[in-house]
Structures are given as structure tokens and as C-alpha cells.
Amino acid sequence: MLEYRFDTQLLIEGHDLDEDQINDYIREHIKGDCLLAVGDDELIKIHYHTNEPWQVLEYCSTLGDIYDIVVENMQRQEDGLKG
């Protein structure tokens, strides 16, 4: 059994985005691991393993327009099922 089952990925498009602030907020407020928050002040790519992907989406949607959203169930993939 995986500790964090959902691989959550998305892009945030906005203005004055700060990857360090986004990284810090997610680490402090949403349980998970394998966080990647990279980009520039107009576009940030997020990748995070968590059990509460909706919290990541909710937070990121406050920062700008979110799109290319992918949430995959890694436990199903590990079990040989479609994620």
C-alpha cells in the first residue's frame, strides 16, 4: 500500500507566480511527497503525490488559471490496473 496514492500534475498560468512560495505552501499545508514546482512568474508546473489532490487543485486555482490537470491513482497502477 502506498502512503500517498494520487500522482497530481497540473500547470498554473498567471502573473507574478513564485515557485518557492508555492512549494512552501504546498509542503506546509498539504500532506504528500515528491513535490515539484518549477517554472517562471507566468507558468508553473506542479507534480505532487498526495491523498488529497483536490486540495492541490483548490490552492493552485487561487493563483491563476489551471489546466493540463492529471490525477492518477498510483495504487491501481501498482496493482496492475488502469490508473
PDB file of N, CA, C and O in Angstrom:
ATOM      1  N   MET A   1       0.844  -1.195   0.000  1.00  0.00           N
ATOM      2  CA  MET A   1       0.000   0.000   0.000  1.00  0.00           C
ATOM      3  C   MET A   1       0.881   1.248   0.000  1.00  0.00           C
ATOM      4  O   MET A   1       1.792   1.378   0.818  1.00  0.00           O
ATOM      5  N   LEU A   2       0.604   2.140  -0.907  1.00  0.00           N
ATOM      6  CA  LEU A   2       1.354   3.389  -0.996  1.00  0.00           C
ATOM      7  C   LEU A   2       0.902   4.361   0.081  1.00  0.00           C
ATOM      8  O   LEU A   2      -0.279   4.416   0.422  1.00  0.00           O
ATOM      9  N   GLU A   3       1.850   5.131   0.616  1.00  0.00           N
ATOM     10  CA  GLU A   3       1.488   6.146   1.600  1.00  0.00           C
ATOM     11  C   GLU A   3       0.663   7.258   0.953  1.00  0.00           C
ATOM     12  O   GLU A   3      -0.329   7.715   1.521  1.00  0.00           O
ATOM     13  N   TYR A   4       1.085   7.692  -0.249  1.00  0.00           N
ATOM     14  CA  TYR A   4       0.357   8.739  -0.986  1.00  0.00           C
ATOM     15  C   TYR A   4      -0.006   8.168  -2.343  1.00  0.00           C
ATOM     16  O   TYR A   4       0.872   7.859  -3.149  1.00  0.00           O
ATOM     17  N   ARG A   5      -1.296   8.028  -2.596  1.00  0.00           N
ATOM     18  CA  ARG A   5      -1.718   7.256  -3.759  1.00  0.00           C
ATOM     19  C   ARG A   5      -1.961   8.056  -5.026  1.00  0.00           C
ATOM     20  O   ARG A   5      -1.953   7.470  -6.108  1.00  0.00           O
ATOM     21  N   PHE A   6      -2.176   9.355  -4.953  1.00  0.00           N
ATOM     22  CA  PHE A   6      -2.524  10.111  -6.154  1.00  0.00           C
ATOM     23  C   PHE A   6      -1.363  10.958  -6.669  1.00  0.00           C
ATOM     24  O   PHE A   6      -0.839  11.822  -5.965  1.00  0.00           O
ATOM     25  N   ASP A   7      -0.974  10.688  -7.916  1.00  0.00           N
ATOM     26  CA  ASP A   7       0.013  11.497  -8.620  1.00  0.00           C
ATOM     27  C   ASP A   7      -0.759  12.656  -9.241  1.00  0.00           C
ATOM     28  O   ASP A   7      -1.568  12.456 -10.147  1.00  0.00           O
ATOM     29  N   THR A   8      -0.508  13.859  -8.755  1.00  0.00           N
ATOM     30  CA  THR A   8      -1.264  15.040  -9.149  1.00  0.00           C
ATOM     31  C   THR A   8      -0.360  15.974  -9.948  1.00  0.00           C
ATOM     32  O   THR A   8       0.693  16.394  -9.466  1.00  0.00           O
ATOM     33  N   GLN A   9      -0.778  16.295 -11.170  1.00  0.00           N
ATOM     34  CA  GLN A   9       0.027  17.154 -12.037  1.00  0.00           C
ATOM     35  C   GLN A   9      -0.855  18.205 -12.676  1.00  0.00           C
ATOM     36  O   GLN A   9      -2.005  17.936 -13.025  1.00  0.00           O
ATOM     37  N   LEU A  10      -0.318  19.396 -12.827  1.00  0.00           N
ATOM     38  CA  LEU A  10      -1.059  20.467 -13.481  1.00  0.00           C
ATOM     39  C   LEU A  10      -0.134  21.619 -13.833  1.00  0.00           C
ATOM     40  O   LEU A  10       1.010  21.680 -13.383  1.00  0.00           O
ATOM     41  N   LEU A  11      -0.645  22.518 -14.636  1.00  0.00           N
ATOM     42  CA  LEU A  11       0.037  23.763 -14.953  1.00  0.00           C
ATOM     43  C   LEU A  11      -0.781  24.911 -14.387  1.00  0.00           C
ATOM     44  O   LEU A  11      -2.012  24.881 -14.396  1.00  0.00           O
ATOM     45  N   ILE A  12      -0.073  25.929 -13.893  1.00  0.00           N
ATOM     46  CA  ILE A  12      -0.705  27.170 -13.431  1.00  0.00           C
ATOM     47  C   ILE A  12      -0.200  28.290 -14.316  1.00  0.00           C
ATOM     48  O   ILE A  12       1.007  28.498 -14.439  1.00  0.00           O
ATOM     49  N   GLU A  13      -1.118  29.006 -14.930  1.00  0.00           N
ATOM     50  CA  GLU A  13      -0.761  30.178 -15.732  1.00  0.00           C
ATOM     51  C   GLU A  13      -1.278  31.406 -15.009  1.00  0.00           C
ATOM     52  O   GLU A  13      -2.453  31.471 -14.650  1.00  0.00           O
ATOM     53  N   GLY A  14      -0.411  32.376 -14.794  1.00  0.00           N
ATOM     54  CA  GLY A  14      -0.826  33.574 -14.068  1.00  0.00           C
ATOM     55  C   GLY A  14       0.217  34.667 -14.177  1.00  0.00           C
ATOM     56  O   GLY A  14       1.001  34.707 -15.125  1.00  0.00           O
ATOM     57  N   HIS A  15       0.217  35.549 -13.199  1.00  0.00           N
ATOM     58  CA  HIS A  15       1.150  36.679 -13.156  1.00  0.00           C
ATOM     59  C   HIS A  15       1.831  36.702 -11.797  1.00  0.00           C
ATOM     60  O   HIS A  15       1.210  36.410 -10.776  1.00  0.00           O
ATOM     61  N   ASP A  16       3.094  37.047 -11.792  1.00  0.00           N
ATOM     62  CA  ASP A  16       3.867  37.154 -10.552  1.00  0.00           C
ATOM     63  C   ASP A  16       3.842  35.869  -9.739  1.00  0.00           C
ATOM     64  O   ASP A  16       3.809  35.917  -8.510  1.00  0.00           O
ATOM     65  N   LEU A  17       3.857  34.721 -10.410  1.00  0.00           N
ATOM     66  CA  LEU A  17       3.899  33.435  -9.715  1.00  0.00           C
ATOM     67  C   LEU A  17       5.290  33.245  -9.115  1.00  0.00           C
ATOM     68  O   LEU A  17       6.287  33.646  -9.716  1.00  0.00           O
ATOM     69  N   ASP A  18       5.356  32.643  -7.950  1.00  0.00           N
ATOM     70  CA  ASP A  18       6.625  32.417  -7.257  1.00  0.00           C
ATOM     71  C   ASP A  18       6.721  30.940  -6.899  1.00  0.00           C
ATOM     72  O   ASP A  18       6.026  30.472  -5.997  1.00  0.00           O
ATOM     73  N   GLU A  19       7.574  30.209  -7.596  1.00  0.00           N
ATOM     74  CA  GLU A  19       7.667  28.760  -7.384  1.00  0.00           C
ATOM     75  C   GLU A  19       8.086  28.426  -5.954  1.00  0.00           C
ATOM     76  O   GLU A  19       7.652  27.409  -5.412  1.00  0.00           O
ATOM     77  N   ASP A  20       8.915  29.255  -5.336  1.00  0.00           N
ATOM     78  CA  ASP A  20       9.333  28.984  -3.956  1.00  0.00           C
ATOM     79  C   ASP A  20       8.165  29.125  -2.979  1.00  0.00           C
ATOM     80  O   ASP A  20       8.002  28.302  -2.078  1.00  0.00           O
ATOM     81  N   GLN A  21       7.359  30.161  -3.158  1.00  0.00           N
ATOM     82  CA  GLN A  21       6.192  30.354  -2.286  1.00  0.00           C
ATOM     83  C   GLN A  21       5.184  29.224  -2.475  1.00  0.00           C
ATOM     84  O   GLN A  21       4.619  28.726  -1.502  1.00  0.00           O
ATOM     85  N   ILE A  22       4.962  28.827  -3.703  1.00  0.00           N
ATOM     86  CA  ILE A  22       4.028  27.745  -3.992  1.00  0.00           C
ATOM     87  C   ILE A  22       4.535  26.449  -3.371  1.00  0.00           C
ATOM     88  O   ILE A  22       3.773  25.722  -2.732  1.00  0.00           O
ATOM     89  N   ASN A  23       5.806  26.165  -3.557  1.00  0.00           N
ATOM     90  CA  ASN A  23       6.426  24.976  -2.975  1.00  0.00           C
ATOM     91  C   ASN A  23       6.260  24.973  -1.459  1.00  0.00           C
ATOM     92  O   ASN A  23       5.843  23.969  -0.881  1.00  0.00           O
ATOM     93  N   ASP A  24       6.584  26.092  -0.815  1.00  0.00           N
ATOM     94  CA  ASP A  24       6.478  26.188   0.647  1.00  0.00           C
ATOM     95  C   ASP A  24       5.043  25.985   1.132  1.00  0.00           C
ATOM     96  O   ASP A  24       4.810  25.272   2.107  1.00  0.00           O
ATOM     97  N   TYR A  25       4.075  26.617   0.444  1.00  0.00           N
ATOM     98  CA  TYR A  25       2.679  26.490   0.860  1.00  0.00           C
ATOM     99  C   TYR A  25       2.213  25.037   0.785  1.00  0.00           C
ATOM    100  O   TYR A  25       1.618  24.519   1.730  1.00  0.00           O
ATOM    101  N   ILE A  26       2.486  24.390  -0.335  1.00  0.00           N
ATOM    102  CA  ILE A  26       2.032  23.012  -0.504  1.00  0.00           C
ATOM    103  C   ILE A  26       2.672  22.109   0.544  1.00  0.00           C
ATOM    104  O   ILE A  26       1.984  21.291   1.154  1.00  0.00           O
ATOM    105  N   ARG A  27       3.968  22.244   0.759  1.00  0.00           N
ATOM    106  CA  ARG A  27       4.659  21.406   1.764  1.00  0.00           C
ATOM    107  C   ARG A  27       4.096  21.616   3.171  1.00  0.00           C
ATOM    108  O   ARG A  27       3.983  20.668   3.948  1.00  0.00           O
ATOM    109  N   GLU A  28       3.745  22.857   3.492  1.00  0.00           N
ATOM    110  CA  GLU A  28       3.271  23.183   4.840  1.00  0.00           C
ATOM    111  C   GLU A  28       1.805  22.832   5.070  1.00  0.00           C
ATOM    112  O   GLU A  28       1.413  22.574   6.208  1.00  0.00           O
ATOM    113  N   HIS A  29       0.981  22.815   4.016  1.00  0.00           N
ATOM    114  CA  HIS A  29      -0.463  22.691   4.199  1.00  0.00           C
ATOM    115  C   HIS A  29      -1.107  21.433   3.631  1.00  0.00           C
ATOM    116  O   HIS A  29      -2.242  21.110   3.982  1.00  0.00           O
ATOM    117  N   ILE A  30      -0.397  20.713   2.752  1.00  0.00           N
ATOM    118  CA  ILE A  30      -0.994  19.540   2.114  1.00  0.00           C
ATOM    119  C   ILE A  30      -0.030  18.368   2.252  1.00  0.00           C
ATOM    120  O   ILE A  30       1.092  18.422   1.749  1.00  0.00           O
ATOM    121  N   LYS A  31      -0.460  17.314   2.929  1.00  0.00           N
ATOM    122  CA  LYS A  31       0.404  16.159   3.140  1.00  0.00           C
ATOM    123  C   LYS A  31       0.697  15.463   1.824  1.00  0.00           C
ATOM    124  O   LYS A  31      -0.197  15.274   0.999  1.00  0.00           O
ATOM    125  N   GLY A  32       1.966  15.079   1.631  1.00  0.00           N
ATOM    126  CA  GLY A  32       2.362  14.368   0.436  1.00  0.00           C
ATOM    127  C   GLY A  32       3.867  14.297   0.308  1.00  0.00           C
ATOM    128  O   GLY A  32       4.594  14.621   1.247  1.00  0.00           O
ATOM    129  N   ASP A  33       4.337  13.870  -0.863  1.00  0.00           N
ATOM    130  CA  ASP A  33       5.773  13.826  -1.127  1.00  0.00           C
ATOM    131  C   ASP A  33       6.038  13.982  -2.618  1.00  0.00           C
ATOM    132  O   ASP A  33       5.112  14.076  -3.424  1.00  0.00           O
ATOM    133  N   CYS A  34       7.313  14.006  -2.965  1.00  0.00           N
ATOM    134  CA  CYS A  34       7.766  14.123  -4.367  1.00  0.00           C
ATOM    135  C   CYS A  34       7.264  15.405  -5.027  1.00  0.00           C
ATOM    136  O   CYS A  34       6.836  15.381  -6.181  1.00  0.00           O
ATOM    137  N   LEU A  35       7.313  16.516  -4.308  1.00  0.00           N
ATOM    138  CA  LEU A  35       6.823  17.783  -4.857  1.00  0.00           C
ATOM    139  C   LEU A  35       7.804  18.366  -5.863  1.00  0.00           C
ATOM    140  O   LEU A  35       9.011  18.426  -5.625  1.00  0.00           O
ATOM    141  N   LEU A  36       7.259  18.786  -6.974  1.00  0.00           N
ATOM    142  CA  LEU A  36       7.994  19.531  -7.979  1.00  0.00           C
ATOM    143  C   LEU A  36       7.145  20.740  -8.337  1.00  0.00           C
ATOM    144  O   LEU A  36       6.014  20.597  -8.800  1.00  0.00           O
ATOM    145  N   ALA A  37       7.688  21.923  -8.125  1.00  0.00           N
ATOM    146  CA  ALA A  37       7.016  23.164  -8.503  1.00  0.00           C
ATOM    147  C   ALA A  37       8.058  24.005  -9.238  1.00  0.00           C
ATOM    148  O   ALA A  37       8.894  24.649  -8.603  1.00  0.00           O
ATOM    149  N   VAL A  38       8.013  24.004 -10.558  1.00  0.00           N
ATOM    150  CA  VAL A  38       9.032  24.689 -11.350  1.00  0.00           C
ATOM    151  C   VAL A  38       8.393  25.529 -12.438  1.00  0.00           C
ATOM    152  O   VAL A  38       7.306  25.223 -12.928  1.00  0.00           O
ATOM    153  N   GLY A  39       9.084  26.585 -12.801  1.00  0.00           N
ATOM    154  CA  GLY A  39       8.603  27.439 -13.876  1.00  0.00           C
ATOM    155  C   GLY A  39       9.129  28.848 -13.720  1.00  0.00           C
ATOM    156  O   GLY A  39      10.233  29.075 -13.225  1.00  0.00           O
ATOM    157  N   ASP A  40       8.308  29.789 -14.157  1.00  0.00           N
ATOM    158  CA  ASP A  40       8.677  31.191 -14.053  1.00  0.00           C
ATOM    159  C   ASP A  40       7.494  31.980 -13.503  1.00  0.00           C
ATOM    160  O   ASP A  40       6.550  31.390 -12.977  1.00  0.00           O
ATOM    161  N   ASP A  41       7.533  33.285 -13.616  1.00  0.00           N
ATOM    162  CA  ASP A  41       6.487  34.095 -12.989  1.00  0.00           C
ATOM    163  C   ASP A  41       5.157  34.063 -13.732  1.00  0.00           C
ATOM    164  O   ASP A  41       4.181  34.659 -13.276  1.00  0.00           O
ATOM    165  N   GLU A  42       5.104  33.362 -14.889  1.00  0.00           N
ATOM    166  CA  GLU A  42       3.851  33.272 -15.645  1.00  0.00           C
ATOM    167  C   GLU A  42       3.333  31.852 -15.815  1.00  0.00           C
ATOM    168  O   GLU A  42       2.158  31.662 -16.130  1.00  0.00           O
ATOM    169  N   LEU A  43       4.195  30.840 -15.609  1.00  0.00           N
ATOM    170  CA  LEU A  43       3.771  29.454 -15.800  1.00  0.00           C
ATOM    171  C   LEU A  43       4.538  28.547 -14.839  1.00  0.00           C
ATOM    172  O   LEU A  43       5.769  28.552 -14.817  1.00  0.00           O
ATOM    173  N   ILE A  44       3.802  27.772 -14.049  1.00  0.00           N
ATOM    174  CA  ILE A  44       4.393  26.842 -13.079  1.00  0.00           C
ATOM    175  C   ILE A  44       3.836  25.445 -13.334  1.00  0.00           C
ATOM    176  O   ILE A  44       2.631  25.267 -13.512  1.00  0.00           O
ATOM    177  N   LYS A  45       4.721  24.470 -13.350  1.00  0.00           N
ATOM    178  CA  LYS A  45       4.345  23.050 -13.432  1.00  0.00           C
ATOM    179  C   LYS A  45       4.371  22.486 -12.014  1.00  0.00           C
ATOM    180  O   LYS A  45       5.349  22.650 -11.283  1.00  0.00           O
ATOM    181  N   ILE A  46       3.278  21.818 -11.637  1.00  0.00           N
ATOM    182  CA  ILE A  46       3.173  21.172 -10.330  1.00  0.00           C
ATOM    183  C   ILE A  46       3.101  19.668 -10.526  1.00  0.00           C
ATOM    184  O   ILE A  46       2.377  19.174 -11.392  1.00  0.00           O
ATOM    185  N   HIS A  47       3.851  18.955  -9.721  1.00  0.00           N
ATOM    186  CA  HIS A  47       3.786  17.493  -9.653  1.00  0.00           C
ATOM    187  C   HIS A  47       3.870  17.149  -8.175  1.00  0.00           C
ATOM    188  O   HIS A  47       4.797  17.580  -7.489  1.00  0.00           O
ATOM    189  N   TYR A  48       2.886  16.357  -7.664  1.00  0.00           N
ATOM    190  CA  TYR A  48       2.850  16.072  -6.229  1.00  0.00           C
ATOM    191  C   TYR A  48       2.114  14.768  -5.980  1.00  0.00           C
ATOM    192  O   TYR A  48       1.085  14.497  -6.600  1.00  0.00           O
ATOM    193  N   HIS A  49       2.642  13.969  -5.075  1.00  0.00           N
ATOM    194  CA  HIS A  49       1.973  12.746  -4.636  1.00  0.00           C
ATOM    195  C   HIS A  49       1.265  13.053  -3.326  1.00  0.00           C
ATOM    196  O   HIS A  49       1.893  13.505  -2.369  1.00  0.00           O
ATOM    197  N   THR A  50      -0.044  12.810  -3.281  1.00  0.00           N
ATOM    198  CA  THR A  50      -0.850  13.147  -2.117  1.00  0.00           C
ATOM    199  C   THR A  50      -2.082  12.251  -2.064  1.00  0.00           C
ATOM    200  O   THR A  50      -2.421  11.590  -3.046  1.00  0.00           O
ATOM    201  N   ASN A  51      -2.742  12.234  -0.927  1.00  0.00           N
ATOM    202  CA  ASN A  51      -4.031  11.552  -0.818  1.00  0.00           C
ATOM    203  C   ASN A  51      -5.192  12.525  -0.988  1.00  0.00           C
ATOM    204  O   ASN A  51      -6.351  12.111  -1.015  1.00  0.00           O
ATOM    205  N   GLU A  52      -4.887  13.814  -1.104  1.00  0.00           N
ATOM    206  CA  GLU A  52      -5.911  14.851  -1.229  1.00  0.00           C
ATOM    207  C   GLU A  52      -5.628  15.760  -2.424  1.00  0.00           C
ATOM    208  O   GLU A  52      -5.337  16.943  -2.248  1.00  0.00           O
ATOM    209  N   PRO A  53      -5.713  15.212  -3.638  1.00  0.00           N
ATOM    210  CA  PRO A  53      -5.394  16.020  -4.814  1.00  0.00           C
ATOM    211  C   PRO A  53      -6.294  17.245  -4.959  1.00  0.00           C
ATOM    212  O   PRO A  53      -5.873  18.261  -5.511  1.00  0.00           O
ATOM    213  N   TRP A  54      -7.518  17.156  -4.471  1.00  0.00           N
ATOM    214  CA  TRP A  54      -8.442  18.295  -4.567  1.00  0.00           C
ATOM    215  C   TRP A  54      -7.905  19.502  -3.814  1.00  0.00           C
ATOM    216  O   TRP A  54      -8.199  20.634  -4.199  1.00  0.00           O
ATOM    217  N   GLN A  55      -7.122  19.299  -2.747  1.00  0.00           N
ATOM    218  CA  GLN A  55      -6.538  20.429  -2.018  1.00  0.00           C
ATOM    219  C   GLN A  55      -5.480  21.130  -2.861  1.00  0.00           C
ATOM    220  O   GLN A  55      -5.369  22.355  -2.830  1.00  0.00           O
ATOM    221  N   VAL A  56      -4.707  20.357  -3.612  1.00  0.00           N
ATOM    222  CA  VAL A  56      -3.713  20.942  -4.513  1.00  0.00           C
ATOM    223  C   VAL A  56      -4.417  21.766  -5.587  1.00  0.00           C
ATOM    224  O   VAL A  56      -4.019  22.895  -5.873  1.00  0.00           O
ATOM    225  N   LEU A  57      -5.465  21.195  -6.179  1.00  0.00           N
ATOM    226  CA  LEU A  57      -6.203  21.899  -7.230  1.00  0.00           C
ATOM    227  C   LEU A  57      -6.868  23.164  -6.693  1.00  0.00           C
ATOM    228  O   LEU A  57      -6.846  24.210  -7.340  1.00  0.00           O
ATOM    229  N   GLU A  58      -7.450  23.058  -5.522  1.00  0.00           N
ATOM    230  CA  GLU A  58      -8.117  24.219  -4.921  1.00  0.00           C
ATOM    231  C   GLU A  58      -7.122  25.353  -4.676  1.00  0.00           C
ATOM    232  O   GLU A  58      -7.382  26.503  -5.031  1.00  0.00           O
ATOM    233  N   TYR A  59      -5.984  25.023  -4.070  1.00  0.00           N
ATOM    234  CA  TYR A  59      -4.980  26.050  -3.799  1.00  0.00           C
ATOM    235  C   TYR A  59      -4.459  26.660  -5.104  1.00  0.00           C
ATOM    236  O   TYR A  59      -4.429  27.882  -5.250  1.00  0.00           O
ATOM    237  N   CYS A  60      -4.059  25.826  -6.033  1.00  0.00           N
ATOM    238  CA  CYS A  60      -3.477  26.323  -7.281  1.00  0.00           C
ATOM    239  C   CYS A  60      -4.451  27.176  -8.074  1.00  0.00           C
ATOM    240  O   CYS A  60      -4.043  28.109  -8.765  1.00  0.00           O
ATOM    241  N   SER A  61      -5.731  26.862  -7.980  1.00  0.00           N
ATOM    242  CA  SER A  61      -6.728  27.653  -8.713  1.00  0.00           C
ATOM    243  C   SER A  61      -6.844  29.073  -8.166  1.00  0.00           C
ATOM    244  O   SER A  61      -7.362  29.951  -8.856  1.00  0.00           O
ATOM    245  N   THR A  62      -6.378  29.317  -6.953  1.00  0.00           N
ATOM    246  CA  THR A  62      -6.386  30.674  -6.399  1.00  0.00           C
ATOM    247  C   THR A  62      -5.237  31.508  -6.944  1.00  0.00           C
ATOM    248  O   THR A  62      -5.217  32.727  -6.773  1.00  0.00           O
ATOM    249  N   LEU A  63      -4.273  30.855  -7.604  1.00  0.00           N
ATOM    250  CA  LEU A  63      -3.074  31.543  -8.081  1.00  0.00           C
ATOM    251  C   LEU A  63      -3.160  31.962  -9.538  1.00  0.00           C
ATOM    252  O   LEU A  63      -2.434  32.853  -9.978  1.00  0.00           O
ATOM    253  N   GLY A  64      -4.047  31.320 -10.284  1.00  0.00           N
ATOM    254  CA  GLY A  64      -4.160  31.615 -11.709  1.00  0.00           C
ATOM    255  C   GLY A  64      -5.031  30.577 -12.382  1.00  0.00           C
ATOM    256  O   GLY A  64      -5.797  29.865 -11.732  1.00  0.00           O
ATOM    257  N   ASP A  65      -4.902  30.504 -13.690  1.00  0.00           N
ATOM    258  CA  ASP A  65      -5.677  29.559 -14.483  1.00  0.00           C
ATOM    259  C   ASP A  65      -4.963  28.215 -14.452  1.00  0.00           C
ATOM    260  O   ASP A  65      -3.786  28.133 -14.801  1.00  0.00           O
ATOM    261  N   ILE A  66      -5.665  27.151 -14.034  1.00  0.00           N
ATOM    262  CA  ILE A  66      -5.053  25.828 -14.005  1.00  0.00           C
ATOM    263  C   ILE A  66      -5.563  25.000 -15.182  1.00  0.00           C
ATOM    264  O   ILE A  66      -6.728  25.092 -15.570  1.00  0.00           O
ATOM    265  N   TYR A  67      -4.655  24.183 -15.746  1.00  0.00           N
ATOM    266  CA  TYR A  67      -5.036  23.341 -16.882  1.00  0.00           C
ATOM    267  C   TYR A  67      -4.048  22.190 -17.018  1.00  0.00           C
ATOM    268  O   TYR A  67      -3.113  22.078 -16.226  1.00  0.00           O
ATOM    269  N   ASP A  68      -4.247  21.343 -18.007  1.00  0.00           N
ATOM    270  CA  ASP A  68      -3.471  20.102 -18.183  1.00  0.00           C
ATOM    271  C   ASP A  68      -3.420  19.328 -16.866  1.00  0.00           C
ATOM    272  O   ASP A  68      -2.357  18.892 -16.424  1.00  0.00           O
ATOM    273  N   ILE A  69      -4.581  19.170 -16.257  1.00  0.00           N
ATOM    274  CA  ILE A  69      -4.701  18.511 -14.957  1.00  0.00           C
ATOM    275  C   ILE A  69      -4.746  17.001 -15.142  1.00  0.00           C
ATOM    276  O   ILE A  69      -5.540  16.472 -15.920  1.00  0.00           O
ATOM    277  N   VAL A  70      -3.876  16.324 -14.406  1.00  0.00           N
ATOM    278  CA  VAL A  70      -3.842  14.867 -14.421  1.00  0.00           C
ATOM    279  C   VAL A  70      -3.762  14.389 -12.977  1.00  0.00           C
ATOM    280  O   VAL A  70      -2.888  14.804 -12.217  1.00  0.00           O
ATOM    281  N   VAL A  71      -4.696  13.503 -12.610  1.00  0.00           N
ATOM    282  CA  VAL A  71      -4.664  12.862 -11.291  1.00  0.00           C
ATOM    283  C   VAL A  71      -4.732  11.367 -11.544  1.00  0.00           C
ATOM    284  O   VAL A  71      -5.742  10.855 -12.027  1.00  0.00           O
ATOM    285  N   GLU A  72      -3.649  10.668 -11.214  1.00  0.00           N
ATOM    286  CA  GLU A  72      -3.591   9.229 -11.440  1.00  0.00           C
ATOM    287  C   GLU A  72      -3.499   8.492 -10.113  1.00  0.00           C
ATOM    288  O   GLU A  72      -2.776   8.904  -9.205  1.00  0.00           O
ATOM    289  N   ASN A  73      -4.233   7.409 -10.017  1.00  0.00           N
ATOM    290  CA  ASN A  73      -4.221   6.568  -8.825  1.00  0.00           C
ATOM    291  C   ASN A  73      -3.056   5.581  -8.952  1.00  0.00           C
ATOM    292  O   ASN A  73      -3.159   4.570  -9.647  1.00  0.00           O
ATOM    293  N   MET A  74      -1.959   5.886  -8.277  1.00  0.00           N
ATOM    294  CA  MET A  74      -0.761   5.058  -8.382  1.00  0.00           C
ATOM    295  C   MET A  74      -0.933   3.697  -7.734  1.00  0.00           C
ATOM    296  O   MET A  74      -0.245   2.750  -8.113  1.00  0.00           O
ATOM    297  N   GLN A  75      -1.837   3.572  -6.763  1.00  0.00           N
ATOM    298  CA  GLN A  75      -2.083   2.269  -6.145  1.00  0.00           C
ATOM    299  C   GLN A  75      -2.698   1.299  -7.156  1.00  0.00           C
ATOM    300  O   GLN A  75      -2.330   0.126  -7.203  1.00  0.00           O
ATOM    301  N   ARG A  76      -3.628   1.794  -7.954  1.00  0.00           N
ATOM    302  CA  ARG A  76      -4.212   0.970  -9.009  1.00  0.00           C
ATOM    303  C   ARG A  76      -3.149   0.570 -10.020  1.00  0.00           C
ATOM    304  O   ARG A  76      -3.130  -0.569 -10.486  1.00  0.00           O
ATOM    305  N   GLN A  77      -2.272   1.496 -10.357  1.00  0.00           N
ATOM    306  CA  GLN A  77      -1.200   1.170 -11.302  1.00  0.00           C
ATOM    307  C   GLN A  77      -0.279   0.100 -10.715  1.00  0.00           C
ATOM    308  O   GLN A  77       0.113  -0.838 -11.409  1.00  0.00           O
ATOM    309  N   GLU A  78       0.061   0.245  -9.441  1.00  0.00           N
ATOM    310  CA  GLU A  78       0.910  -0.742  -8.771  1.00  0.00           C
ATOM    311  C   GLU A  78       0.245  -2.108  -8.729  1.00  0.00           C
ATOM    312  O   GLU A  78       0.926  -3.131  -8.788  1.00  0.00           O
ATOM    313  N   ASP A  79      -1.083  -2.135  -8.627  1.00  0.00           N
ATOM    314  CA  ASP A  79      -1.843  -3.375  -8.591  1.00  0.00           C
ATOM    315  C   ASP A  79      -2.090  -3.955  -9.988  1.00  0.00           C
ATOM    316  O   ASP A  79      -2.765  -4.975 -10.130  1.00  0.00           O
ATOM    317  N   GLY A  80      -1.534  -3.295 -11.030  1.00  0.00           N
ATOM    318  CA  GLY A  80      -1.686  -3.789 -12.394  1.00  0.00           C
ATOM    319  C   GLY A  80      -2.976  -3.379 -13.069  1.00  0.00           C
ATOM    320  O   GLY A  80      -3.345  -3.928 -14.108  1.00  0.00           O
ATOM    321  N   LEU A  81      -3.666  -2.409 -12.476  1.00  0.00           N
ATOM    322  CA  LEU A  81      -4.927  -1.922 -13.045  1.00  0.00           C
ATOM    323  C   LEU A  81      -4.700  -0.590 -13.740  1.00  0.00           C
ATOM    324  O   LEU A  81      -3.635   0.012 -13.609  1.00  0.00           O
ATOM    325  N   LYS A  82      -5.688  -0.137 -14.469  1.00  0.00           N
ATOM    326  CA  LYS A  82      -5.600   1.169 -15.107  1.00  0.00           C
ATOM    327  C   LYS A  82      -5.680   2.239 -14.028  1.00  0.00           C
ATOM    328  O   LYS A  82      -6.543   2.189 -13.152  1.00  0.00           O
ATOM    329  N   GLY A  83      -4.755   3.228 -14.102  1.00  0.00           N
ATOM    330  CA  GLY A  83      -4.652   4.268 -13.071  1.00  0.00           C
ATOM    331  C   GLY A  83      -5.699   5.306 -13.155  1.00  0.00           C
ATOM    332  O   GLY A  83      -5.717   6.231 -12.344  1.00  0.00           O
TER     333      GLY A  83
END
